[in-house]
């Protein structure tokens, strides 16, 4: 079984992330969305809320699972039986960052392969940080999210 772990902060999970997951289902038997739960990193949208919304998005897809984890990503993948990491690439800045991370992940778990999907052009401008900024100043962000936000404001 080809299992891919899609790791990220997903703060929040966006239509760009959803697109990556849906396209990856053509490549993998199962996609596990892993919400990185770093205790040292303060989230804007709570982990529980985001997990709820992501599960809601993929309620119809039995081969999509959502977990939260607080460990090295590559180690988490190995424990889940996932030999693939899934990441999205929007631009060269993403590439520079991802290049380094994927090398480190292979240092931790030699057999891991990171698979990159290039963003769909209409979703390329979407980033979680821009959505947080818009939301913080009261701008409606529904157009960027594949679900209706439960929490209208946090932190
Ligand atoms: P991280 O904090 O680990 O970078 P993010 O939640 O910001 O986590 O992103 C997770 C993954 O999704 C990354 O590979 C990122 O490049 C990708 N991604 C983010 N936004 C988009 C988008 N609009 N289209 C495609 N991929 C995206």
Backbone and ligand atoms as CSV (ligand in chain L), in Angstrom:
chain,resi,resn,atom,element,x,y,z
A,1,UNK,N,N,0.857,-1.202,0.000
A,1,UNK,CA,C,0.000,0.000,0.000
A,1,UNK,C,C,0.887,1.244,0.000
A,2,UNK,N,N,0.588,2.152,-0.918
A,2,UNK,CA,C,1.382,3.385,-1.004
A,2,UNK,C,C,0.718,4.466,-0.143
A,3,UNK,N,N,1.402,4.755,0.967
A,3,UNK,CA,C,0.844,5.729,1.903
A,3,UNK,C,C,1.708,6.986,1.897
A,4,UNK,N,N,1.069,8.144,1.764
A,4,UNK,CA,C,1.800,9.418,1.817
A,4,UNK,C,C,1.345,10.207,3.027
A,5,UNK,N,N,2.317,10.788,3.702
A,5,UNK,CA,C,2.004,11.720,4.794
A,5,UNK,C,C,2.129,13.139,4.239
A,6,UNK,N,N,1.086,13.922,4.394
A,6,UNK,CA,C,1.107,15.336,3.971
A,6,UNK,C,C,1.247,16.168,5.247
A,7,UNK,N,N,2.475,16.562,5.580
A,7,UNK,CA,C,2.687,17.294,6.821
A,7,UNK,C,C,2.571,18.799,6.620
A,8,UNK,N,N,2.122,19.498,7.638
A,8,UNK,CA,C,2.048,20.950,7.532
A,8,UNK,C,C,1.487,21.552,8.801
A,9,UNK,N,N,1.520,22.869,8.860
A,9,UNK,CA,C,0.922,23.552,10.004
A,9,UNK,C,C,-0.589,23.681,9.797
A,10,UNK,N,N,-0.974,23.889,8.541
A,10,UNK,CA,C,-2.390,24.013,8.186
A,10,UNK,C,C,-3.102,24.988,9.132
A,11,UNK,N,N,-2.535,26.180,9.225
A,11,UNK,CA,C,-3.048,27.192,10.165
A,11,UNK,C,C,-3.449,28.450,9.401
A,12,UNK,N,N,-4.510,28.379,8.590
A,12,UNK,CA,C,-5.467,27.289,8.430
A,12,UNK,C,C,-5.185,26.424,7.190
A,13,UNK,N,N,-5.935,25.303,7.098
A,13,UNK,CA,C,-5.976,24.455,5.899
A,13,UNK,C,C,-6.742,25.230,4.832
A,14,UNK,N,N,-6.164,25.310,3.623
A,14,UNK,CA,C,-6.745,26.161,2.580
A,14,UNK,C,C,-7.190,25.350,1.357
A,15,UNK,N,N,-7.782,26.037,0.407
A,15,UNK,CA,C,-8.154,25.378,-0.852
A,15,UNK,C,C,-6.914,24.882,-1.602
A,16,UNK,N,N,-5.777,25.563,-1.384
A,16,UNK,CA,C,-4.512,25.111,-1.994
A,16,UNK,C,C,-4.111,23.755,-1.438
A,17,UNK,N,N,-4.227,23.588,-0.124
A,17,UNK,CA,C,-3.911,22.297,0.504
A,17,UNK,C,C,-4.887,21.214,0.023
A,18,UNK,N,N,-6.152,21.572,-0.029
A,18,UNK,CA,C,-7.167,20.595,-0.451
A,18,UNK,C,C,-6.856,20.071,-1.847
A,19,UNK,N,N,-6.453,20.985,-2.729
A,19,UNK,CA,C,-6.140,20.618,-4.107
A,19,UNK,C,C,-4.982,19.611,-4.165
A,20,UNK,N,N,-3.968,19.850,-3.327
A,20,UNK,CA,C,-2.814,18.934,-3.290
A,20,UNK,C,C,-3.279,17.533,-2.852
A,21,UNK,N,N,-4.117,17.472,-1.831
A,21,UNK,CA,C,-4.597,16.174,-1.330
A,21,UNK,C,C,-5.409,15.460,-2.408
A,22,UNK,N,N,-6.334,16.169,-3.029
A,22,UNK,CA,C,-7.208,15.527,-4.019
A,22,UNK,C,C,-6.404,15.004,-5.209
A,23,UNK,N,N,-5.419,15.775,-5.640
A,23,UNK,CA,C,-4.589,15.321,-6.768
A,23,UNK,C,C,-3.704,14.152,-6.366
A,24,UNK,N,N,-3.271,14.141,-5.117
A,24,UNK,CA,C,-2.383,13.060,-4.656
A,24,UNK,C,C,-3.123,11.724,-4.575
A,25,UNK,N,N,-4.436,11.773,-4.474
A,25,UNK,CA,C,-5.198,10.521,-4.383
A,25,UNK,C,C,-5.084,9.687,-5.654
A,26,UNK,N,N,-4.652,10.324,-6.754
A,26,UNK,CA,C,-4.417,9.569,-7.991
A,26,UNK,C,C,-3.081,8.816,-7.914
A,27,UNK,N,N,-2.237,9.194,-6.976
A,27,UNK,CA,C,-0.890,8.605,-6.885
A,27,UNK,C,C,-0.737,7.623,-5.730
A,28,UNK,N,N,-1.513,7.837,-4.664
A,28,UNK,CA,C,-1.326,7.043,-3.450
A,28,UNK,C,C,-2.624,6.338,-3.045
A,29,UNK,N,N,-2.453,5.201,-2.319
A,29,UNK,CA,C,-3.637,4.481,-1.830
A,29,UNK,C,C,-4.245,5.200,-0.638
A,30,UNK,N,N,-3.379,5.855,0.125
A,30,UNK,CA,C,-3.887,6.598,1.287
A,30,UNK,C,C,-3.067,7.871,1.490
A,31,UNK,N,N,-3.749,8.950,1.810
A,31,UNK,CA,C,-3.054,10.193,2.156
A,31,UNK,C,C,-3.406,10.521,3.613
A,32,UNK,N,N,-2.359,10.664,4.423
A,32,UNK,CA,C,-2.569,11.039,5.817
A,32,UNK,C,C,-2.154,12.498,5.970
A,33,UNK,N,N,-3.096,13.335,6.354
A,33,UNK,CA,C,-2.792,14.748,6.582
A,33,UNK,C,C,-2.312,14.872,8.027
A,34,UNK,N,N,-1.063,15.310,8.188
A,34,UNK,CA,C,-0.473,15.398,9.527
A,34,UNK,C,C,-0.344,16.843,9.953
A,35,UNK,N,N,-1.117,17.213,10.957
A,35,UNK,CA,C,-1.023,18.587,11.454
A,35,UNK,C,C,0.090,18.629,12.495
A,36,UNK,N,N,1.134,19.369,12.173
A,36,UNK,CA,C,2.271,19.475,13.083
A,36,UNK,C,C,1.862,20.253,14.321
A,37,UNK,N,N,2.024,19.621,15.466
A,37,UNK,CA,C,1.600,20.249,16.713
A,37,UNK,C,C,2.831,20.585,17.535
A,38,UNK,N,N,3.461,21.693,17.161
A,38,UNK,CA,C,4.686,22.103,17.837
A,38,UNK,C,C,4.319,22.966,19.048
A,39,UNK,N,N,4.615,22.436,20.234
A,39,UNK,CA,C,4.209,23.154,21.459
A,39,UNK,C,C,4.877,24.532,21.578
A,40,UNK,N,N,6.013,24.695,20.908
A,40,UNK,CA,C,6.714,25.985,20.990
A,40,UNK,C,C,6.170,27.007,19.996
A,41,UNK,N,N,5.274,26.559,19.130
A,41,UNK,CA,C,4.773,27.459,18.091
A,41,UNK,C,C,3.292,27.741,18.356
A,42,UNK,N,N,2.993,28.979,18.617
A,42,UNK,CA,C,1.600,29.351,18.911
A,42,UNK,C,C,0.779,29.346,17.621
A,43,UNK,N,N,-0.358,28.665,17.665
A,43,UNK,CA,C,-1.224,28.621,16.481
A,43,UNK,C,C,-2.200,29.789,16.507
A,44,UNK,N,N,-2.706,30.144,15.330
A,44,UNK,CA,C,-3.755,31.161,15.241
A,44,UNK,C,C,-5.115,30.467,15.344
A,45,UNK,N,N,-5.310,29.427,14.535
A,45,UNK,CA,C,-6.524,28.612,14.633
A,45,UNK,C,C,-6.172,27.362,15.448
A,46,UNK,N,N,-7.032,26.988,16.370
A,46,UNK,CA,C,-6.671,25.886,17.256
A,46,UNK,C,C,-6.572,24.571,16.490
A,47,UNK,N,N,-5.757,23.707,17.029
A,47,UNK,CA,C,-5.533,22.404,16.401
A,47,UNK,C,C,-6.834,21.605,16.301
A,48,UNK,N,N,-7.605,21.615,17.360
A,48,UNK,CA,C,-8.855,20.838,17.361
A,48,UNK,C,C,-9.820,21.343,16.296
A,49,UNK,N,N,-9.921,22.663,16.190
A,49,UNK,CA,C,-10.816,23.235,15.176
A,49,UNK,C,C,-10.348,22.833,13.781
A,50,UNK,N,N,-9.042,22.941,13.550
A,50,UNK,CA,C,-8.546,22.644,12.208
A,50,UNK,C,C,-8.713,21.163,11.883
A,51,UNK,N,N,-8.453,20.304,12.860
A,51,UNK,CA,C,-8.616,18.856,12.627
A,51,UNK,C,C,-10.083,18.563,12.283
A,52,UNK,N,N,-10.977,19.198,13.007
A,52,UNK,CA,C,-12.407,19.018,12.759
A,52,UNK,C,C,-12.760,19.412,11.324
A,53,UNK,N,N,-12.277,20.583,10.893
A,53,UNK,CA,C,-12.611,21.071,9.551
A,53,UNK,C,C,-12.004,20.198,8.453
A,54,UNK,N,N,-10.772,19.754,8.665
A,54,UNK,CA,C,-10.132,18.936,7.623
A,54,UNK,C,C,-10.871,17.597,7.505
A,55,UNK,N,N,-11.236,17.031,8.647
A,55,UNK,CA,C,-11.979,15.759,8.616
A,55,UNK,C,C,-13.325,15.943,7.907
A,56,UNK,N,N,-13.918,17.100,8.159
A,56,UNK,CA,C,-15.196,17.437,7.532
A,56,UNK,C,C,-15.027,17.478,5.999
A,57,UNK,N,N,-13.933,18.067,5.539
A,57,UNK,CA,C,-13.657,18.209,4.097
A,57,UNK,C,C,-13.576,16.868,3.396
A,58,UNK,N,N,-12.982,15.889,4.093
A,58,UNK,CA,C,-12.715,14.605,3.439
A,58,UNK,C,C,-13.592,13.492,4.000
A,59,UNK,N,N,-14.728,13.852,4.537
A,59,UNK,CA,C,-15.624,12.871,5.141
A,59,UNK,C,C,-16.012,11.782,4.131
A,60,UNK,N,N,-16.075,12.158,2.855
A,60,UNK,CA,C,-16.489,11.205,1.816
A,60,UNK,C,C,-15.341,10.324,1.328
A,61,UNK,N,N,-14.098,10.740,1.601
A,61,UNK,CA,C,-12.924,10.016,1.106
A,61,UNK,C,C,-12.364,9.099,2.184
A,62,UNK,N,N,-12.621,7.803,2.010
A,62,UNK,CA,C,-12.152,6.852,3.027
A,62,UNK,C,C,-10.634,6.747,3.081
A,63,UNK,N,N,-9.979,7.100,1.978
A,63,UNK,CA,C,-8.519,6.959,1.918
A,63,UNK,C,C,-7.776,8.229,2.352
A,64,UNK,N,N,-8.496,9.144,3.015
A,64,UNK,CA,C,-7.832,10.318,3.592
A,64,UNK,C,C,-8.039,10.283,5.103
A,65,UNK,N,N,-6.929,10.406,5.822
A,65,UNK,CA,C,-6.982,10.360,7.282
A,65,UNK,C,C,-6.331,11.634,7.821
A,66,UNK,N,N,-6.731,12.080,8.988
A,66,UNK,CA,C,-6.146,13.293,9.569
A,66,UNK,C,C,-5.591,12.954,10.952
A,67,UNK,N,N,-4.335,13.360,11.180
A,67,UNK,CA,C,-3.742,13.146,12.505
A,67,UNK,C,C,-3.059,14.450,12.959
A,68,UNK,N,N,-2.807,14.538,14.247
A,68,UNK,CA,C,-1.949,15.606,14.767
A,68,UNK,C,C,-0.718,14.895,15.307
A,69,UNK,N,N,0.463,15.510,15.150
A,69,UNK,CA,C,1.670,14.860,15.669
A,69,UNK,C,C,2.632,15.890,16.231
A,70,UNK,N,N,3.445,15.430,17.163
A,70,UNK,CA,C,4.451,16.305,17.765
A,70,UNK,C,C,5.745,15.512,17.832
A,71,UNK,N,N,6.404,15.374,16.706
A,71,UNK,CA,C,7.632,14.583,16.606
A,71,UNK,C,C,8.292,14.966,15.283
A,72,UNK,N,N,9.437,14.365,14.985
A,72,UNK,CA,C,10.047,14.599,13.683
A,72,UNK,C,C,9.110,14.051,12.612
A,73,UNK,N,N,8.981,14.793,11.520
A,73,UNK,CA,C,8.048,14.383,10.470
A,73,UNK,C,C,8.440,13.026,9.876
A,74,UNK,N,N,9.727,12.847,9.584
A,74,UNK,CA,C,10.161,11.597,8.946
A,74,UNK,C,C,9.956,10.404,9.881
A,75,UNK,N,N,10.182,10.626,11.156
A,75,UNK,CA,C,9.977,9.536,12.125
A,75,UNK,C,C,8.496,9.187,12.211
A,76,UNK,N,N,7.673,10.219,12.192
A,76,UNK,CA,C,6.222,10.000,12.232
A,76,UNK,C,C,5.784,9.200,11.009
A,77,UNK,N,N,6.341,9.554,9.845
A,77,UNK,CA,C,5.993,8.838,8.611
A,77,UNK,C,C,6.358,7.362,8.745
A,78,UNK,N,N,7.560,7.097,9.232
A,78,UNK,CA,C,7.997,5.698,9.359
A,78,UNK,C,C,7.050,4.929,10.277
A,79,UNK,N,N,6.662,5.555,11.388
A,79,UNK,CA,C,5.764,4.876,12.332
A,79,UNK,C,C,4.389,4.607,11.722
A,80,UNK,N,N,3.996,5.466,10.785
A,80,UNK,CA,C,2.683,5.303,10.146
A,80,UNK,C,C,2.738,4.339,8.952
A,81,UNK,N,N,3.947,3.907,8.613
A,81,UNK,CA,C,4.107,3.047,7.427
A,81,UNK,C,C,4.030,3.844,6.147
A,82,UNK,N,N,4.302,5.140,6.223
A,82,UNK,CA,C,4.247,6.014,5.040
A,82,UNK,C,C,5.661,6.211,4.491
A,83,UNK,N,N,5.885,5.779,3.251
A,83,UNK,CA,C,7.226,5.938,2.652
A,83,UNK,C,C,7.338,7.227,1.857
A,84,UNK,N,N,6.225,7.930,1.760
A,84,UNK,CA,C,6.223,9.156,0.957
A,84,UNK,C,C,5.759,10.349,1.779
A,85,UNK,N,N,6.432,11.465,1.549
A,85,UNK,CA,C,5.966,12.735,2.106
A,85,UNK,C,C,5.430,13.530,0.932
A,86,UNK,N,N,4.347,14.217,1.157
A,86,UNK,CA,C,3.714,15.008,0.106
A,86,UNK,C,C,3.866,16.477,0.458
A,87,UNK,N,N,4.317,17.277,-0.516
A,87,UNK,CA,C,4.419,18.724,-0.277
A,87,UNK,C,C,3.978,19.447,-1.543
A,88,UNK,N,N,3.530,20.679,-1.365
A,88,UNK,CA,C,3.117,21.497,-2.501
A,88,UNK,C,C,4.179,22.548,-2.792
A,89,UNK,N,N,4.347,22.862,-4.057
A,89,UNK,CA,C,5.320,23.895,-4.437
A,89,UNK,C,C,4.609,25.015,-5.179
A,90,UNK,N,N,4.738,26.232,-4.638
A,90,UNK,CA,C,4.101,27.382,-5.299
A,90,UNK,C,C,5.088,28.192,-6.108
A,91,UNK,N,N,6.310,28.259,-5.638
A,91,UNK,CA,C,7.288,29.180,-6.241
A,91,UNK,C,C,8.706,28.780,-5.830
A,92,UNK,N,N,9.682,29.595,-6.246
A,92,UNK,CA,C,11.078,29.238,-5.959
A,92,UNK,C,C,11.402,29.359,-4.469
A,93,UNK,N,N,10.682,30.222,-3.768
A,93,UNK,CA,C,10.909,30.334,-2.316
A,93,UNK,C,C,10.531,29.014,-1.646
A,94,UNK,N,N,9.378,28.465,-2.035
A,94,UNK,CA,C,8.979,27.152,-1.508
A,94,UNK,C,C,10.057,26.131,-1.842
A,95,UNK,N,N,10.558,26.178,-3.074
A,95,UNK,CA,C,11.543,25.189,-3.509
A,95,UNK,C,C,12.797,25.221,-2.637
A,96,UNK,N,N,13.319,26.420,-2.394
A,96,UNK,CA,C,14.550,26.554,-1.595
A,96,UNK,C,C,14.349,25.925,-0.213
A,97,UNK,N,N,13.218,26.200,0.371
A,97,UNK,CA,C,12.895,25.714,1.707
A,97,UNK,C,C,12.712,24.190,1.693
A,98,UNK,N,N,11.931,23.723,0.736
A,98,UNK,CA,C,11.605,22.292,0.659
A,98,UNK,C,C,12.822,21.445,0.338
A,99,UNK,N,N,13.723,21.990,-0.446
A,99,UNK,CA,C,14.932,21.279,-0.835
A,99,UNK,C,C,15.709,20.864,0.419
A,100,UNK,N,N,15.899,21.822,1.312
A,100,UNK,CA,C,16.624,21.537,2.551
A,100,UNK,C,C,15.902,20.532,3.424
A,101,UNK,N,N,14.603,20.755,3.590
A,101,UNK,CA,C,13.836,19.870,4.479
A,101,UNK,C,C,13.853,18.434,3.970
A,102,UNK,N,N,13.724,18.274,2.656
A,102,UNK,CA,C,13.648,16.904,2.141
A,102,UNK,C,C,14.976,16.169,2.344
A,103,UNK,N,N,16.103,16.905,2.297
A,103,UNK,CA,C,17.405,16.261,2.564
A,103,UNK,C,C,17.465,15.802,4.020
A,104,UNK,N,N,16.998,16.668,4.896
A,104,UNK,CA,C,17.041,16.332,6.323
A,104,UNK,C,C,16.136,15.140,6.623
A,105,UNK,N,N,14.982,15.109,5.977
A,105,UNK,CA,C,14.071,13.992,6.214
A,105,UNK,C,C,14.694,12.662,5.790
A,106,UNK,N,N,15.483,12.683,4.733
A,106,UNK,CA,C,16.152,11.442,4.310
A,106,UNK,C,C,17.277,11.062,5.265
A,107,UNK,N,N,17.810,12.042,5.948
A,107,UNK,CA,C,18.825,11.763,6.966
A,107,UNK,C,C,18.178,10.995,8.126
A,108,UNK,N,N,16.945,11.370,8.458
A,108,UNK,CA,C,16.232,10.731,9.574
A,108,UNK,C,C,15.679,9.361,9.163
A,109,UNK,N,N,15.197,9.269,7.932
A,109,UNK,CA,C,14.547,8.033,7.449
A,109,UNK,C,C,14.956,7.882,5.987
A,110,UNK,N,N,15.959,7.045,5.793
A,110,UNK,CA,C,16.635,6.964,4.494
A,110,UNK,C,C,15.715,6.622,3.321
A,111,UNK,N,N,14.714,5.785,3.590
A,111,UNK,CA,C,13.858,5.318,2.479
A,111,UNK,C,C,12.771,6.322,2.095
A,112,UNK,N,N,12.663,7.393,2.839
A,112,UNK,CA,C,11.548,8.320,2.568
A,112,UNK,C,C,11.782,9.071,1.253
A,113,UNK,N,N,10.716,9.230,0.491
A,113,UNK,CA,C,10.784,10.041,-0.721
A,113,UNK,C,C,9.779,11.178,-0.594
A,114,UNK,N,N,10.214,12.392,-0.853
A,114,UNK,CA,C,9.262,13.503,-0.839
A,114,UNK,C,C,8.765,13.722,-2.263
A,115,UNK,N,N,7.470,13.747,-2.396
A,115,UNK,CA,C,6.844,13.961,-3.706
A,115,UNK,C,C,6.235,15.366,-3.701
A,116,UNK,N,N,6.607,16.152,-4.709
A,116,UNK,CA,C,6.142,17.541,-4.779
A,116,UNK,C,C,5.111,17.697,-5.888
A,117,UNK,N,N,4.021,18.326,-5.570
A,117,UNK,CA,C,3.049,18.671,-6.603
A,117,UNK,C,C,3.076,20.184,-6.778
A,118,UNK,N,N,3.157,20.589,-8.040
A,118,UNK,CA,C,3.155,22.021,-8.346
A,118,UNK,C,C,1.725,22.532,-8.169
A,119,UNK,N,N,1.607,23.654,-7.513
A,119,UNK,CA,C,0.280,24.212,-7.236
A,119,UNK,C,C,-0.509,24.495,-8.524
A,120,UNK,N,N,-1.828,24.340,-8.427
A,120,UNK,CA,C,-2.681,24.734,-9.547
A,120,UNK,C,C,-2.621,26.263,-9.617
A,121,UNK,N,N,-2.432,26.830,-10.832
A,121,UNK,CA,C,-2.165,28.263,-10.959
A,121,UNK,C,C,-3.164,29.166,-10.222
A,122,UNK,N,N,-4.454,28.828,-10.263
A,122,UNK,CA,C,-5.431,29.723,-9.630
A,122,UNK,C,C,-5.340,29.690,-8.105
A,123,UNK,N,N,-4.613,28.700,-7.557
A,123,UNK,CA,C,-4.499,28.601,-6.100
A,123,UNK,C,C,-3.130,29.051,-5.593
A,124,UNK,N,N,-2.249,29.386,-6.514
A,124,UNK,CA,C,-0.870,29.735,-6.137
A,124,UNK,C,C,-0.772,30.927,-5.175
A,125,UNK,N,N,-1.638,31.933,-5.296
A,125,UNK,CA,C,-1.488,33.079,-4.382
A,125,UNK,C,C,-1.972,32.800,-2.951
A,126,UNK,N,N,-2.594,31.657,-2.721
A,126,UNK,CA,C,-3.159,31.401,-1.391
A,126,UNK,C,C,-2.086,30.903,-0.430
A,127,UNK,N,N,-1.970,31.576,0.698
A,127,UNK,CA,C,-1.067,31.082,1.740
A,127,UNK,C,C,-1.758,31.236,3.086
A,128,UNK,N,N,-1.448,30.333,3.997
A,128,UNK,CA,C,-2.068,30.379,5.329
A,128,UNK,C,C,-1.746,31.694,6.020
A,129,UNK,N,N,-0.514,32.190,5.848
A,129,UNK,CA,C,-0.144,33.409,6.582
A,129,UNK,C,C,-0.937,34.615,6.075
A,130,UNK,N,N,-1.172,34.691,4.774
A,130,UNK,CA,C,-1.977,35.812,4.257
A,130,UNK,C,C,-3.420,35.703,4.782
A,131,UNK,N,N,-3.927,34.483,4.824
A,131,UNK,CA,C,-5.294,34.294,5.332
A,131,UNK,C,C,-5.379,34.714,6.801
A,132,UNK,N,N,-4.370,34.374,7.571
A,132,UNK,CA,C,-4.368,34.785,8.991
A,132,UNK,C,C,-4.397,36.308,9.099
A,133,UNK,N,N,-3.586,36.973,8.274
A,133,UNK,CA,C,-3.548,38.443,8.323
A,133,UNK,C,C,-4.900,39.049,7.960
A,134,UNK,N,N,-5.503,38.525,6.908
A,134,UNK,CA,C,-6.817,39.046,6.497
A,134,UNK,C,C,-7.828,38.847,7.617
A,135,UNK,N,N,-7.821,37.642,8.185
A,135,UNK,CA,C,-8.789,37.279,9.219
A,135,UNK,C,C,-8.606,38.124,10.478
A,136,UNK,N,N,-7.351,38.349,10.825
A,136,UNK,CA,C,-7.020,39.127,12.030
A,136,UNK,C,C,-7.634,40.523,11.965
A,137,UNK,N,N,-7.686,41.076,10.753
A,137,UNK,CA,C,-8.230,42.436,10.594
A,137,UNK,C,C,-9.682,42.426,10.113
A,138,UNK,N,N,-10.334,41.283,10.339
A,138,UNK,CA,C,-11.772,41.241,10.134
A,138,UNK,C,C,-12.245,41.027,8.702
A,139,UNK,N,N,-11.319,40.696,7.795
A,139,UNK,CA,C,-11.712,40.458,6.403
A,139,UNK,C,C,-12.257,39.029,6.272
A,140,UNK,N,N,-13.353,38.877,5.552
A,140,UNK,CA,C,-13.918,37.551,5.324
A,140,UNK,C,C,-12.976,36.728,4.440
A,141,UNK,N,N,-12.693,35.492,4.869
A,141,UNK,CA,C,-11.722,34.664,4.129
A,141,UNK,C,C,-12.360,33.395,3.558
A,142,UNK,N,N,-13.685,33.341,3.578
A,142,UNK,CA,C,-14.386,32.123,3.166
A,142,UNK,C,C,-13.981,31.634,1.767
A,143,UNK,N,N,-13.664,32.574,0.870
A,143,UNK,CA,C,-13.333,32.183,-0.507
A,143,UNK,C,C,-12.073,31.311,-0.588
A,144,UNK,N,N,-11.224,31.394,0.429
A,144,UNK,CA,C,-9.947,30.670,0.386
A,144,UNK,C,C,-9.993,29.319,1.094
A,145,UNK,N,N,-11.110,29.063,1.784
A,145,UNK,CA,C,-11.197,27.860,2.616
A,145,UNK,C,C,-12.232,26.882,2.070
A,146,UNK,N,N,-11.931,25.579,2.126
A,146,UNK,CA,C,-12.877,24.591,1.595
A,146,UNK,C,C,-13.925,24.157,2.627
A,147,UNK,N,N,-14.219,24.992,3.609
A,147,UNK,CA,C,-15.202,24.698,4.662
A,147,UNK,C,C,-15.631,26.031,5.260
A,148,UNK,N,N,-16.699,25.993,6.061
A,148,UNK,CA,C,-17.137,27.205,6.754
A,148,UNK,C,C,-16.477,27.250,8.120
A,149,UNK,N,N,-15.726,28.297,8.357
A,149,UNK,CA,C,-15.011,28.416,9.636
A,149,UNK,C,C,-15.964,28.442,10.814
A,150,UNK,N,N,-15.666,27.567,11.773
A,150,UNK,CA,C,-16.483,27.489,12.985
A,150,UNK,C,C,-16.177,28.683,13.891
A,151,UNK,N,N,-14.864,28.921,14.068
A,151,UNK,CA,C,-14.441,30.010,14.946
A,151,UNK,C,C,-14.255,31.260,14.112
A,152,UNK,N,N,-14.946,32.296,14.478
A,152,UNK,CA,C,-14.826,33.515,13.687
A,152,UNK,C,C,-13.615,34.345,14.123
A,153,UNK,N,N,-13.151,34.120,15.329
A,153,UNK,CA,C,-11.920,34.795,15.737
A,153,UNK,C,C,-11.228,33.973,16.813
A,154,UNK,N,N,-9.915,34.016,16.786
A,154,UNK,CA,C,-9.099,33.305,17.779
A,154,UNK,C,C,-7.865,34.069,18.144
A,155,UNK,N,N,-7.336,33.813,19.242
A,155,UNK,CA,C,-6.137,34.445,19.816
A,155,UNK,C,C,-6.020,35.952,19.606
L,1,LIG,P1,P,4.471,24.402,6.761
L,1,LIG,O1,O,4.345,25.247,7.984
L,1,LIG,O2,O,5.014,23.039,7.044
L,1,LIG,O3,O,5.138,25.054,5.576
L,1,LIG,P2,P,1.879,24.838,5.517
L,1,LIG,O4,O,0.602,24.458,6.190
L,1,LIG,O5,O,2.154,26.280,5.335
L,1,LIG,O6,O,2.985,24.082,6.361
L,1,LIG,O7,O,1.981,24.137,4.096
L,1,LIG,C1,C,1.994,22.737,3.934
L,1,LIG,C2,C,2.382,22.395,2.495
L,1,LIG,O8,O,1.403,22.891,1.601
L,1,LIG,C3,C,3.703,23.014,2.033
L,1,LIG,O9,O,4.364,22.088,1.197
L,1,LIG,C4,C,3.277,24.216,1.256
L,1,LIG,O10,O,4.239,24.583,0.285
L,1,LIG,C5,C,2.021,23.697,0.610
L,1,LIG,N1,N,1.095,24.756,0.224
L,1,LIG,C6,C,0.689,25.807,0.949
L,1,LIG,N2,N,-0.172,26.588,0.259
L,1,LIG,C7,C,-0.314,25.993,-0.967
L,1,LIG,C8,C,-1.047,26.316,-2.157
L,1,LIG,N3,N,-1.808,27.417,-2.240
L,1,LIG,N4,N,-0.928,25.487,-3.211
L,1,LIG,C9,C,-0.140,24.386,-3.121
L,1,LIG,N5,N,0.580,24.023,-2.049
L,1,LIG,C10,C,0.496,24.813,-0.975
